[in-house]
Amino acid sequence: MIRIATKNYIRIPKEEYIRLKQLQKYFGTFWSYFEHLQEIKKAREEIKVGKTIAQEDLFQKLGL
């Protein structure tokens, strides 16, 4: 069996690296916003169904 040495990395231009880092940052921001919207949607659905809890119980769950 022949083994070929491979590198664990690839080289990319600095400009491309910076662009990818910015894209990663923007995607992270978008994903946080999207998760927040999903939580709001879920909470609204629970309220429609009647799944509400007392405010004091909520604060206890949150540790406040």
PQR file of N, CA, C, O and H, with PARSE charges and radii, in Angstrom:
ATOM      1  N   MET A   1       0.830  -1.170   0.000 -0.4000 1.5000
ATOM      2  CA  MET A   1       0.000   0.000   0.000 -0.0000 2.0000
ATOM      3  C   MET A   1       0.882   1.242   0.000  0.5500 1.7000
ATOM      4  O   MET A   1       1.795   1.374   0.814 -0.5500 1.4000
ATOM      5  N   ILE A   2       0.595   2.139  -0.916 -0.4000 1.5000
ATOM      6  CA  ILE A   2       1.391   3.361  -1.052 -0.0000 2.0000
ATOM      7  C   ILE A   2       0.747   4.473  -0.221  0.5500 1.7000
ATOM      8  O   ILE A   2      -0.459   4.711  -0.291 -0.5500 1.4000
ATOM      9  H   ILE A   2      -0.147   2.032  -1.577  0.4000 1.0000
ATOM     10  N   ARG A   3       1.575   5.134   0.553 -0.4000 1.5000
ATOM     11  CA  ARG A   3       1.074   6.253   1.357 -0.0000 2.0000
ATOM     12  C   ARG A   3       1.557   7.552   0.740  0.5500 1.7000
ATOM     13  O   ARG A   3       2.724   7.699   0.378 -0.5500 1.4000
ATOM     14  H   ARG A   3       2.554   4.941   0.609  0.4000 1.0000
ATOM     15  N   ILE A   4       0.639   8.476   0.634 -0.4000 1.5000
ATOM     16  CA  ILE A   4       0.979   9.783   0.088 -0.0000 2.0000
ATOM     17  C   ILE A   4       0.906  10.794   1.228  0.5500 1.7000
ATOM     18  O   ILE A   4      -0.092  10.875   1.944 -0.5500 1.4000
ATOM     19  H   ILE A   4      -0.309   8.356   0.929  0.4000 1.0000
ATOM     20  N   ALA A   5       1.967  11.552   1.378 -0.4000 1.5000
ATOM     21  CA  ALA A   5       1.988  12.564   2.432 -0.0000 2.0000
ATOM     22  C   ALA A   5       1.060  13.709   2.040  0.5500 1.7000
ATOM     23  O   ALA A   5       1.136  14.234   0.929 -0.5500 1.4000
ATOM     24  H   ALA A   5       2.778  11.486   0.795  0.4000 1.0000
ATOM     25  N   THR A   6       0.202  14.081   2.950 -0.4000 1.5000
ATOM     26  CA  THR A   6      -0.708  15.200   2.701 -0.0000 2.0000
ATOM     27  C   THR A   6      -0.552  16.230   3.803  0.5500 1.7000
ATOM     28  O   THR A   6      -0.150  15.916   4.924 -0.5500 1.4000
ATOM     29  H   THR A   6       0.141  13.655   3.853  0.4000 1.0000
ATOM     30  N   LYS A   7      -0.872  17.442   3.465 -0.4000 1.5000
ATOM     31  CA  LYS A   7      -0.802  18.526   4.439 -0.0000 2.0000
ATOM     32  C   LYS A   7      -2.141  18.642   5.147  0.5500 1.7000
ATOM     33  O   LYS A   7      -3.187  18.328   4.578 -0.5500 1.4000
ATOM     34  H   LYS A   7      -1.198  17.696   2.555  0.4000 1.0000
ATOM     35  N   ASN A   8      -2.098  19.089   6.375 -0.4000 1.5000
ATOM     36  CA  ASN A   8      -3.313  19.268   7.160 -0.0000 2.0000
ATOM     37  C   ASN A   8      -3.922  20.654   6.978  0.5500 1.7000
ATOM     38  O   ASN A   8      -4.869  21.007   7.681 -0.5500 1.4000
ATOM     39  H   ASN A   8      -1.249  19.344   6.837  0.4000 1.0000
ATOM     40  N   TYR A   9      -3.407  21.423   6.070 -0.4000 1.5000
ATOM     41  CA  TYR A   9      -3.894  22.776   5.870 -0.0000 2.0000
ATOM     42  C   TYR A   9      -3.796  23.145   4.395  0.5500 1.7000
ATOM     43  O   TYR A   9      -3.114  22.490   3.607 -0.5500 1.4000
ATOM     44  H   TYR A   9      -2.638  21.137   5.499  0.4000 1.0000
ATOM     45  N   ILE A  10      -4.493  24.204   4.056 -0.4000 1.5000
ATOM     46  CA  ILE A  10      -4.381  24.742   2.701 -0.0000 2.0000
ATOM     47  C   ILE A  10      -4.022  26.213   2.817  0.5500 1.7000
ATOM     48  O   ILE A  10      -4.318  26.857   3.823 -0.5500 1.4000
ATOM     49  H   ILE A  10      -5.048  24.736   4.696  0.4000 1.0000
ATOM     50  N   ARG A  11      -3.401  26.723   1.809 -0.4000 1.5000
ATOM     51  CA  ARG A  11      -3.031  28.138   1.817 -0.0000 2.0000
ATOM     52  C   ARG A  11      -4.090  28.929   1.061  0.5500 1.7000
ATOM     53  O   ARG A  11      -4.528  28.555  -0.027 -0.5500 1.4000
ATOM     54  H   ARG A  11      -3.161  26.199   0.992  0.4000 1.0000
ATOM     55  N   ILE A  12      -4.482  30.037   1.680 -0.4000 1.5000
ATOM     56  CA  ILE A  12      -5.400  30.948   1.006 -0.0000 2.0000
ATOM     57  C   ILE A  12      -4.847  32.358   1.143  0.5500 1.7000
ATOM     58  O   ILE A  12      -4.133  32.661   2.098 -0.5500 1.4000
ATOM     59  H   ILE A  12      -4.126  30.341   2.563  0.4000 1.0000
ATOM     60  N   PRO A  13      -5.175  33.215   0.194 -0.5600 1.5000
ATOM     61  CA  PRO A  13      -4.691  34.598   0.283  0.2800 2.0000
ATOM     62  C   PRO A  13      -5.246  35.304   1.526  0.5500 1.7000
ATOM     63  O   PRO A  13      -6.325  34.968   2.016 -0.5500 1.4000
ATOM     64  N   LYS A  14      -4.503  36.271   2.017 -0.4000 1.5000
ATOM     65  CA  LYS A  14      -4.893  36.991   3.223 -0.0000 2.0000
ATOM     66  C   LYS A  14      -6.254  37.670   3.050  0.5500 1.7000
ATOM     67  O   LYS A  14      -7.073  37.658   3.969 -0.5500 1.4000
ATOM     68  H   LYS A  14      -3.627  36.544   1.620  0.4000 1.0000
ATOM     69  N   GLU A  15      -6.496  38.257   1.883 -0.4000 1.5000
ATOM     70  CA  GLU A  15      -7.768  38.940   1.628 -0.0000 2.0000
ATOM     71  C   GLU A  15      -8.938  37.959   1.717  0.5500 1.7000
ATOM     72  O   GLU A  15      -9.994  38.283   2.260 -0.5500 1.4000
ATOM     73  H   GLU A  15      -5.831  38.266   1.136  0.4000 1.0000
ATOM     74  N   GLU A  16      -8.734  36.770   1.182 -0.4000 1.5000
ATOM     75  CA  GLU A  16      -9.780  35.746   1.234 -0.0000 2.0000
ATOM     76  C   GLU A  16     -10.023  35.306   2.680  0.5500 1.7000
ATOM     77  O   GLU A  16     -11.166  35.091   3.082 -0.5500 1.4000
ATOM     78  H   GLU A  16      -7.875  36.507   0.742  0.4000 1.0000
ATOM     79  N   TYR A  17      -8.967  35.174   3.445 -0.4000 1.5000
ATOM     80  CA  TYR A  17      -9.092  34.794   4.852 -0.0000 2.0000
ATOM     81  C   TYR A  17      -9.890  35.843   5.623  0.5500 1.7000
ATOM     82  O   TYR A  17     -10.777  35.502   6.405 -0.5500 1.4000
ATOM     83  H   TYR A  17      -8.038  35.349   3.119  0.4000 1.0000
ATOM     84  N   ILE A  18      -9.577  37.102   5.403 -0.4000 1.5000
ATOM     85  CA  ILE A  18     -10.293  38.188   6.077 -0.0000 2.0000
ATOM     86  C   ILE A  18     -11.759  38.187   5.663  0.5500 1.7000
ATOM     87  O   ILE A  18     -12.641  38.381   6.500 -0.5500 1.4000
ATOM     88  H   ILE A  18      -8.856  37.379   4.767  0.4000 1.0000
ATOM     89  N   ARG A  19     -12.022  37.973   4.386 -0.4000 1.5000
ATOM     90  CA  ARG A  19     -13.398  37.933   3.897 -0.0000 2.0000
ATOM     91  C   ARG A  19     -14.164  36.780   4.540  0.5500 1.7000
ATOM     92  O   ARG A  19     -15.318  36.947   4.935 -0.5500 1.4000
ATOM     93  H   ARG A  19     -11.306  37.816   3.706  0.4000 1.0000
ATOM     94  N   LEU A  20     -13.534  35.622   4.645 -0.4000 1.5000
ATOM     95  CA  LEU A  20     -14.185  34.467   5.270 -0.0000 2.0000
ATOM     96  C   LEU A  20     -14.442  34.696   6.762  0.5500 1.7000
ATOM     97  O   LEU A  20     -15.472  34.275   7.287 -0.5500 1.4000
ATOM     98  H   LEU A  20     -12.597  35.487   4.324  0.4000 1.0000
ATOM     99  N   LYS A  21     -13.514  35.357   7.437 -0.4000 1.5000
ATOM    100  CA  LYS A  21     -13.712  35.662   8.853 -0.0000 2.0000
ATOM    101  C   LYS A  21     -14.894  36.617   9.039  0.5500 1.7000
ATOM    102  O   LYS A  21     -15.695  36.446   9.957 -0.5500 1.4000
ATOM    103  H   LYS A  21     -12.677  35.699   7.010  0.4000 1.0000
ATOM    104  N   GLN A  22     -15.000  37.628   8.159 -0.4000 1.5000
ATOM    105  CA  GLN A  22     -16.134  38.549   8.242 -0.0000 2.0000
ATOM    106  C   GLN A  22     -17.438  37.819   7.962  0.5500 1.7000
ATOM    107  O   GLN A  22     -18.445  38.057   8.629 -0.5500 1.4000
ATOM    108  H   GLN A  22     -14.349  37.767   7.413  0.4000 1.0000
ATOM    109  N   LEU A  23     -17.418  36.938   6.985 -0.4000 1.5000
ATOM    110  CA  LEU A  23     -18.604  36.157   6.660 -0.0000 2.0000
ATOM    111  C   LEU A  23     -19.009  35.282   7.843  0.5500 1.7000
ATOM    112  O   LEU A  23     -20.195  35.155   8.147 -0.5500 1.4000
ATOM    113  H   LEU A  23     -16.600  36.745   6.444  0.4000 1.0000
ATOM    114  N   GLN A  24     -18.036  34.685   8.505 -0.4000 1.5000
ATOM    115  CA  GLN A  24     -18.315  33.865   9.682 -0.0000 2.0000
ATOM    116  C   GLN A  24     -18.938  34.711  10.790  0.5500 1.7000
ATOM    117  O   GLN A  24     -19.865  34.264  11.465 -0.5500 1.4000
ATOM    118  H   GLN A  24     -17.072  34.788   8.259  0.4000 1.0000
ATOM    119  N   LYS A  25     -18.436  35.926  10.980 -0.4000 1.5000
ATOM    120  CA  LYS A  25     -18.980  36.824  11.997 -0.0000 2.0000
ATOM    121  C   LYS A  25     -20.420  37.203  11.658  0.5500 1.7000
ATOM    122  O   LYS A  25     -21.294  37.173  12.526 -0.5500 1.4000
ATOM    123  H   LYS A  25     -17.683  36.290  10.431  0.4000 1.0000
ATOM    124  N   TYR A  26     -20.668  37.560  10.392 -0.4000 1.5000
ATOM    125  CA  TYR A  26     -22.025  37.937   9.984 -0.0000 2.0000
ATOM    126  C   TYR A  26     -22.984  36.762  10.115  0.5500 1.7000
ATOM    127  O   TYR A  26     -24.132  36.945  10.522 -0.5500 1.4000
ATOM    128  H   TYR A  26     -19.958  37.584   9.688  0.4000 1.0000
ATOM    129  N   PHE A  27     -22.534  35.570   9.780 -0.4000 1.5000
ATOM    130  CA  PHE A  27     -23.385  34.394   9.904 -0.0000 2.0000
ATOM    131  C   PHE A  27     -23.703  34.115  11.371  0.5500 1.7000
ATOM    132  O   PHE A  27     -24.831  33.751  11.706 -0.5500 1.4000
ATOM    133  H   PHE A  27     -21.602  35.422   9.449  0.4000 1.0000
ATOM    134  N   GLY A  28     -22.721  34.284  12.236 -0.4000 1.5000
ATOM    135  CA  GLY A  28     -22.956  34.098  13.668 -0.0000 2.0000
ATOM    136  C   GLY A  28     -23.996  35.074  14.200  0.5500 1.7000
ATOM    137  O   GLY A  28     -24.858  34.702  14.996 -0.5500 1.4000
ATOM    138  H   GLY A  28     -21.805  34.580  11.964  0.4000 1.0000
ATOM    139  N   THR A  29     -23.912  36.328  13.754 -0.4000 1.5000
ATOM    140  CA  THR A  29     -24.897  37.330  14.153 -0.0000 2.0000
ATOM    141  C   THR A  29     -26.274  36.957  13.641  0.5500 1.7000
ATOM    142  O   THR A  29     -27.261  37.030  14.373 -0.5500 1.4000
ATOM    143  H   THR A  29     -23.212  36.630  13.107  0.4000 1.0000
ATOM    144  N   PHE A  30     -26.336  36.555  12.378 -0.4000 1.5000
ATOM    145  CA  PHE A  30     -27.612  36.152  11.792 -0.0000 2.0000
ATOM    146  C   PHE A  30     -28.192  34.958  12.541  0.5500 1.7000
ATOM    147  O   PHE A  30     -29.390  34.928  12.824 -0.5500 1.4000
ATOM    148  H   PHE A  30     -25.534  36.495  11.783  0.4000 1.0000
ATOM    149  N   TRP A  31     -27.360  33.983  12.864 -0.4000 1.5000
ATOM    150  CA  TRP A  31     -27.847  32.770  13.527 -0.0000 2.0000
ATOM    151  C   TRP A  31     -28.405  33.093  14.914  0.5500 1.7000
ATOM    152  O   TRP A  31     -29.425  32.534  15.318 -0.5500 1.4000
ATOM    153  H   TRP A  31     -26.387  34.007  12.634  0.4000 1.0000
ATOM    154  N   SER A  32     -27.742  33.991  15.640 -0.4000 1.5000
ATOM    155  CA  SER A  32     -28.246  34.400  16.953 -0.0000 2.0000
ATOM    156  C   SER A  32     -29.611  35.063  16.811  0.5500 1.7000
ATOM    157  O   SER A  32     -30.523  34.794  17.593 -0.5500 1.4000
ATOM    158  H   SER A  32     -26.914  34.445  15.312  0.4000 1.0000
ATOM    159  N   TYR A  33     -29.747  35.929  15.811 -0.4000 1.5000
ATOM    160  CA  TYR A  33     -31.019  36.605  15.557 -0.0000 2.0000
ATOM    161  C   TYR A  33     -32.092  35.591  15.188  0.5500 1.7000
ATOM    162  O   TYR A  33     -33.228  35.693  15.652 -0.5500 1.4000
ATOM    163  H   TYR A  33     -29.007  36.147  15.176  0.4000 1.0000
ATOM    164  N   PHE A  34     -31.742  34.613  14.358 -0.4000 1.5000
ATOM    165  CA  PHE A  34     -32.694  33.590  13.928 -0.0000 2.0000
ATOM    166  C   PHE A  34     -33.159  32.748  15.114  0.5500 1.7000
ATOM    167  O   PHE A  34     -34.349  32.462  15.238 -0.5500 1.4000
ATOM    168  H   PHE A  34     -30.819  34.530  13.981  0.4000 1.0000
ATOM    169  N   GLU A  35     -32.233  32.350  15.984 -0.4000 1.5000
ATOM    170  CA  GLU A  35     -32.600  31.574  17.168 -0.0000 2.0000
ATOM    171  C   GLU A  35     -33.531  32.368  18.075  0.5500 1.7000
ATOM    172  O   GLU A  35     -34.476  31.822  18.645 -0.5500 1.4000
ATOM    173  H   GLU A  35     -31.265  32.583  15.883  0.4000 1.0000
ATOM    174  N   HIS A  36     -33.251  33.672  18.202 -0.4000 1.5000
ATOM    175  CA  HIS A  36     -34.108  34.535  19.014 -0.0000 2.0000
ATOM    176  C   HIS A  36     -35.524  34.569  18.440  0.5500 1.7000
ATOM    177  O   HIS A  36     -36.497  34.474  19.189 -0.5500 1.4000
ATOM    178  H   HIS A  36     -32.484  34.115  17.739  0.4000 1.0000
ATOM    179  N   LEU A  37     -35.645  34.701  17.130 -0.4000 1.5000
ATOM    180  CA  LEU A  37     -36.963  34.701  16.489 -0.0000 2.0000
ATOM    181  C   LEU A  37     -37.682  33.375  16.695  0.5500 1.7000
ATOM    182  O   LEU A  37     -38.895  33.351  16.907 -0.5500 1.4000
ATOM    183  H   LEU A  37     -34.854  34.778  16.522  0.4000 1.0000
ATOM    184  N   GLN A  38     -36.944  32.274  16.634 -0.4000 1.5000
ATOM    185  CA  GLN A  38     -37.557  30.963  16.840 -0.0000 2.0000
ATOM    186  C   GLN A  38     -38.073  30.821  18.275  0.5500 1.7000
ATOM    187  O   GLN A  38     -39.136  30.243  18.501 -0.5500 1.4000
ATOM    188  H   GLN A  38     -35.959  32.293  16.461  0.4000 1.0000
ATOM    189  N   GLU A  39     -37.321  31.347  19.235 -0.4000 1.5000
ATOM    190  CA  GLU A  39     -37.765  31.295  20.627 -0.0000 2.0000
ATOM    191  C   GLU A  39     -39.040  32.106  20.817  0.5500 1.7000
ATOM    192  O   GLU A  39     -39.944  31.684  21.538 -0.5500 1.4000
ATOM    193  H   GLU A  39     -36.457  31.817  19.051  0.4000 1.0000
ATOM    194  N   ILE A  40     -39.116  33.266  20.173 -0.4000 1.5000
ATOM    195  CA  ILE A  40     -40.320  34.092  20.254 -0.0000 2.0000
ATOM    196  C   ILE A  40     -41.501  33.359  19.635  0.5500 1.7000
ATOM    197  O   ILE A  40     -42.598  33.348  20.194 -0.5500 1.4000
ATOM    198  H   ILE A  40     -38.381  33.609  19.587  0.4000 1.0000
ATOM    199  N   LYS A  41     -41.271  32.747  18.479 -0.4000 1.5000
ATOM    200  CA  LYS A  41     -42.343  32.002  17.806 -0.0000 2.0000
ATOM    201  C   LYS A  41     -42.845  30.859  18.691  0.5500 1.7000
ATOM    202  O   LYS A  41     -44.051  30.647  18.817 -0.5500 1.4000
ATOM    203  H   LYS A  41     -40.380  32.756  18.025  0.4000 1.0000
ATOM    204  N   LYS A  42     -41.919  30.133  19.296 -0.4000 1.5000
ATOM    205  CA  LYS A  42     -42.292  29.019  20.164 -0.0000 2.0000
ATOM    206  C   LYS A  42     -43.085  29.516  21.372  0.5500 1.7000
ATOM    207  O   LYS A  42     -44.077  28.901  21.765 -0.5500 1.4000
ATOM    208  H   LYS A  42     -40.939  30.305  19.194  0.4000 1.0000
ATOM    209  N   ALA A  43     -42.650  30.622  21.954 -0.4000 1.5000
ATOM    210  CA  ALA A  43     -43.351  31.180  23.111 -0.0000 2.0000
ATOM    211  C   ALA A  43     -44.763  31.611  22.729  0.5500 1.7000
ATOM    212  O   ALA A  43     -45.704  31.402  23.495 -0.5500 1.4000
ATOM    213  H   ALA A  43     -41.844  31.121  21.635  0.4000 1.0000
ATOM    214  N   ARG A  44     -44.916  32.211  21.554 -0.4000 1.5000
ATOM    215  CA  ARG A  44     -46.249  32.623  21.103 -0.0000 2.0000
ATOM    216  C   ARG A  44     -47.158  31.415  20.897  0.5500 1.7000
ATOM    217  O   ARG A  44     -48.341  31.459  21.234 -0.5500 1.4000
ATOM    218  H   ARG A  44     -44.152  32.381  20.931  0.4000 1.0000
ATOM    219  N   GLU A  45     -46.607  30.341  20.344 -0.4000 1.5000
ATOM    220  CA  GLU A  45     -47.405  29.127  20.144 -0.0000 2.0000
ATOM    221  C   GLU A  45     -47.828  28.529  21.481  0.5500 1.7000
ATOM    222  O   GLU A  45     -48.959  28.064  21.628 -0.5500 1.4000
ATOM    223  H   GLU A  45     -45.646  30.305  20.070  0.4000 1.0000
ATOM    224  N   GLU A  46     -46.921  28.542  22.453 -0.4000 1.5000
ATOM    225  CA  GLU A  46     -47.257  28.016  23.778 -0.0000 2.0000
ATOM    226  C   GLU A  46     -48.350  28.845  24.436  0.5500 1.7000
ATOM    227  O   GLU A  46     -49.219  28.298  25.115 -0.5500 1.4000
ATOM    228  H   GLU A  46     -46.003  28.920  22.334  0.4000 1.0000
ATOM    229  N   ILE A  47     -48.315  30.145  24.241 -0.4000 1.5000
ATOM    230  CA  ILE A  47     -49.344  31.006  24.819 -0.0000 2.0000
ATOM    231  C   ILE A  47     -50.687  30.737  24.155  0.5500 1.7000
ATOM    232  O   ILE A  47     -51.718  30.711  24.828 -0.5500 1.4000
ATOM    233  H   ILE A  47     -47.609  30.589  23.689  0.4000 1.0000
ATOM    234  N   LYS A  48     -50.683  30.534  22.830 -0.4000 1.5000
ATOM    235  CA  LYS A  48     -51.931  30.227  22.121 -0.0000 2.0000
ATOM    236  C   LYS A  48     -52.556  28.938  22.643  0.5500 1.7000
ATOM    237  O   LYS A  48     -53.775  28.845  22.787 -0.5500 1.4000
ATOM    238  H   LYS A  48     -49.846  30.555  22.284  0.4000 1.0000
ATOM    239  N   VAL A  49     -51.716  27.947  22.925 -0.4000 1.5000
ATOM    240  CA  VAL A  49     -52.200  26.656  23.410 -0.0000 2.0000
ATOM    241  C   VAL A  49     -52.634  26.757  24.873  0.5500 1.7000
ATOM    242  O   VAL A  49     -53.436  25.950  25.344 -0.5500 1.4000
ATOM    243  H   VAL A  49     -50.726  28.023  22.808  0.4000 1.0000
ATOM    244  N   GLY A  50     -52.114  27.725  25.570 -0.4000 1.5000
ATOM    245  CA  GLY A  50     -52.470  27.896  26.973 -0.0000 2.0000
ATOM    246  C   GLY A  50     -51.396  27.431  27.921  0.5500 1.7000
ATOM    247  O   GLY A  50     -51.634  27.311  29.123 -0.5500 1.4000
ATOM    248  H   GLY A  50     -51.463  28.380  25.187  0.4000 1.0000
ATOM    249  N   LYS A  51     -50.212  27.165  27.394 -0.4000 1.5000
ATOM    250  CA  LYS A  51     -49.100  26.735  28.240 -0.0000 2.0000
ATOM    251  C   LYS A  51     -48.419  27.968  28.822  0.5500 1.7000
ATOM    252  O   LYS A  51     -47.427  28.455  28.280 -0.5500 1.4000
ATOM    253  H   LYS A  51     -50.019  27.261  26.418  0.4000 1.0000
ATOM    254  N   THR A  52     -48.948  28.455  29.902 -0.4000 1.5000
ATOM    255  CA  THR A  52     -48.320  29.591  30.566 -0.0000 2.0000
ATOM    256  C   THR A  52     -47.968  29.172  31.986  0.5500 1.7000
ATOM    257  O   THR A  52     -48.605  28.300  32.577 -0.5500 1.4000
ATOM    258  H   THR A  52     -49.754  28.059  30.342  0.4000 1.0000
ATOM    259  N   ILE A  53     -46.951  29.808  32.507 -0.4000 1.5000
ATOM    260  CA  ILE A  53     -46.558  29.528  33.884 -0.0000 2.0000
ATOM    261  C   ILE A  53     -46.534  30.848  34.642  0.5500 1.7000
ATOM    262  O   ILE A  53     -46.426  31.922  34.051 -0.5500 1.4000
ATOM    263  H   ILE A  53     -46.434  30.517  32.027  0.4000 1.0000
ATOM    264  N   ALA A  54     -46.634  30.746  35.928 -0.4000 1.5000
ATOM    265  CA  ALA A  54     -46.618  31.945  36.760 -0.0000 2.0000
ATOM    266  C   ALA A  54     -45.261  32.630  36.647  0.5500 1.7000
ATOM    267  O   ALA A  54     -44.232  31.984  36.446 -0.5500 1.4000
ATOM    268  H   ALA A  54     -46.722  29.873  36.409  0.4000 1.0000
ATOM    269  N   GLN A  55     -45.284  33.949  36.781 -0.4000 1.5000
ATOM    270  CA  GLN A  55     -44.058  34.724  36.648 -0.0000 2.0000
ATOM    271  C   GLN A  55     -43.036  34.312  37.711  0.5500 1.7000
ATOM    272  O   GLN A  55     -41.842  34.244  37.422 -0.5500 1.4000
ATOM    273  H   GLN A  55     -46.120  34.473  36.944  0.4000 1.0000
ATOM    274  N   GLU A  56     -43.482  34.044  38.907 -0.4000 1.5000
ATOM    275  CA  GLU A  56     -42.567  33.631  39.972 -0.0000 2.0000
ATOM    276  C   GLU A  56     -41.880  32.310  39.624  0.5500 1.7000
ATOM    277  O   GLU A  56     -40.686  32.145  39.874 -0.5500 1.4000
ATOM    278  H   GLU A  56     -44.453  34.099  39.142  0.4000 1.0000
ATOM    279  N   ASP A  57     -42.631  31.374  39.049 -0.4000 1.5000
ATOM    280  CA  ASP A  57     -42.044  30.094  38.637 -0.0000 2.0000
ATOM    281  C   ASP A  57     -41.007  30.300  37.541  0.5500 1.7000
ATOM    282  O   ASP A  57     -39.963  29.649  37.527 -0.5500 1.4000
ATOM    283  H   ASP A  57     -43.601  31.508  38.846  0.4000 1.0000
ATOM    284  N   LEU A  58     -41.306  31.205  36.633 -0.4000 1.5000
ATOM    285  CA  LEU A  58     -40.361  31.507  35.558 -0.0000 2.0000
ATOM    286  C   LEU A  58     -39.065  32.058  36.126  0.5500 1.7000
ATOM    287  O   LEU A  58     -37.980  31.640  35.720 -0.5500 1.4000
ATOM    288  H   LEU A  58     -42.154  31.734  36.644  0.4000 1.0000
ATOM    289  N   PHE A  59     -39.170  32.995  37.064 -0.4000 1.5000
ATOM    290  CA  PHE A  59     -37.978  33.572  37.676 -0.0000 2.0000
ATOM    291  C   PHE A  59     -37.174  32.515  38.424  0.5500 1.7000
ATOM    292  O   PHE A  59     -35.944  32.554  38.422 -0.5500 1.4000
ATOM    293  H   PHE A  59     -40.051  33.335  37.394  0.4000 1.0000
ATOM    294  N   GLN A  60     -37.860  31.575  39.062 -0.4000 1.5000
ATOM    295  CA  GLN A  60     -37.152  30.505  39.762 -0.0000 2.0000
ATOM    296  C   GLN A  60     -36.402  29.623  38.771  0.5500 1.7000
ATOM    297  O   GLN A  60     -35.273  29.211  39.037 -0.5500 1.4000
ATOM    298  H   GLN A  60     -38.859  31.543  39.064  0.4000 1.0000
ATOM    299  N   LYS A  61     -37.026  29.329  37.625 -0.4000 1.5000
ATOM    300  CA  LYS A  61     -36.349  28.513  36.614 -0.0000 2.0000
ATOM    301  C   LYS A  61     -35.121  29.223  36.067  0.5500 1.7000
ATOM    302  O   LYS A  61     -34.106  28.594  35.769 -0.5500 1.4000
ATOM    303  H   LYS A  61     -37.944  29.664  37.409  0.4000 1.0000
ATOM    304  N   LEU A  62     -35.227  30.547  35.939 -0.4000 1.5000
ATOM    305  CA  LEU A  62     -34.104  31.321  35.419 -0.0000 2.0000
ATOM    306  C   LEU A  62     -33.047  31.593  36.484  0.5500 1.7000
ATOM    307  O   LEU A  62     -31.953  32.067  36.175 -0.5500 1.4000
ATOM    308  H   LEU A  62     -36.052  31.057  36.181  0.4000 1.0000
ATOM    309  N   GLY A  63     -33.375  31.296  37.727 -0.4000 1.5000
ATOM    310  CA  GLY A  63     -32.414  31.499  38.806 -0.0000 2.0000
ATOM    311  C   GLY A  63     -32.359  32.930  39.295  0.5500 1.7000
ATOM    312  O   GLY A  63     -31.349  33.360  39.852 -0.5500 1.4000
ATOM    313  H   GLY A  63     -34.263  30.911  37.978  0.4000 1.0000
ATOM    314  N   LEU A  64     -33.429  33.665  39.094 -0.4000 1.5000
ATOM    315  CA  LEU A  64     -33.453  35.063  39.543 -0.0000 2.0000
ATOM    316  C   LEU A  64     -34.152  35.200  40.869  0.5500 1.7000
ATOM    317  O   LEU A  64     -34.265  36.306  41.397 -0.5500 1.4000
ATOM    318  H   LEU A  64     -34.250  33.315  38.642  0.4000 1.0000
TER
END
